[in-house]
Amino acid sequence: MDIALTASLVMFIGAIFLLVLGAPIAISVGAASFAAMTVILPFPGAMTTSAQRMFVGLDSFALLAIPFFILAGNIMNNGGIAIRLINFSKIISGFFPGSLAQTNVVSNMLFGSISGSGVASAAAVGGIMSPIQKKEGYDPAFSTAVNIASAPTGMLIPPSNTLIVYATVAGSVSVSALFVGGYLPGILWGLSVMIIAGFMAKKRGYVGKHSMTLKQCITVTLQAIPSLTLVLVVIGGILGGIFTATEASAIAVVYALFLTFCYRSLKISELPKIFLNTAKMSAIVIFMLATSSIMSWVMAFTQIPGMIADGLLGLTDNPFLILLIINLVLLFVGTFMDPTPAVLIFTPIFLPICTSLGMDPVQFGILLVFNLSLGTITPPVGPILFTGCKVSGISIDSVIRTLLPFFLMIFAVLMLVTYVPAISMTIPQWMGLIR
């Protein structure tokens, strides 16, 4: 049997076998890739090359942004920022049908754009909004579905750690272009949830309610401005060329600390626990990046991306169908795999295919993250699905049926992102970040 084919089978079968046994994804990918490398090289050479690939895979200044953005998000989660953003969201969405549900969506979009984490948004915003909506007579399944469906917007609206990982794997893709390219898709995702929530709220009799006076609106806005300014500082600084995305992540940490201490909502004694949680979360992502570098080497040697591309192009030469197949594969993968490892594994496979069809790497990055973000709200893995249900205290079975219309509407937006390049490309092109 050909060495390349044998190595490919060893890697994929080994990874699946270890995952079935319950091994962590990083261990499964790393061990299976190393086993495949021993098929290609002598054992000492495989050991040396694997170690080299792990270090080379982490030798990127841009990766420092990940632990800093995670730390900034953890500080904000514990720093009383969510409630201020929720109050501000009431001003924006208070007149719409199901005003509390609409507030939940806007709050998730705002909080997600600051924390960069869908899970954090589902927990922080859902934890505050669920009891309020229950008290106002909202069906818990409905309010939970709205929270779950809107939480992933933070994975598209910058800053986004998933987009940083993609930029690292794809190579020579501007993080700044990816960040601003995610705005319209993320906003369209949120608006699609608001539309469905509005129809469902009107049908159920959840009317709009805006009880704040003008004075209260001004007060709430002034309280929210410092939190909202963080986005302007981080994204504005990156786009203005004042600092890089990595430097911006460190500034985000300093700003978040300053803000929470000003709000007096965070004690210094709580910082060690926050630092420890950040270190654990960062280590998972970084180790996954390291082990996936071994897989990337094996895939390059065995020419797996080329074989898959030839296979897809052999099925059809219709770009519409090829992109639809890629979307369906990524949607399926997203149902059982977290976004970060999926980005690491499938970027080298599908990016060359999409670029051969004329798609810009920035658009593909948004398409990839959009697909995998959808996977976070679907069983069996769905971290945002589990978090949202846990926060509201209801079972997954009771929320799935209510969540389905939201999923279908978001899928429609995904199709627009796939087949209308302007949605992802207009803002980066307008700002001169890409041609």
Summary of the structure (lengths in Angstrom):
residues: 435
radius of gyration: 22.0
end to end distance: 45.6
largest distance: 76.8
contacts: 1606
relative contact order: 0.15
helix: 82%
strand: 0%
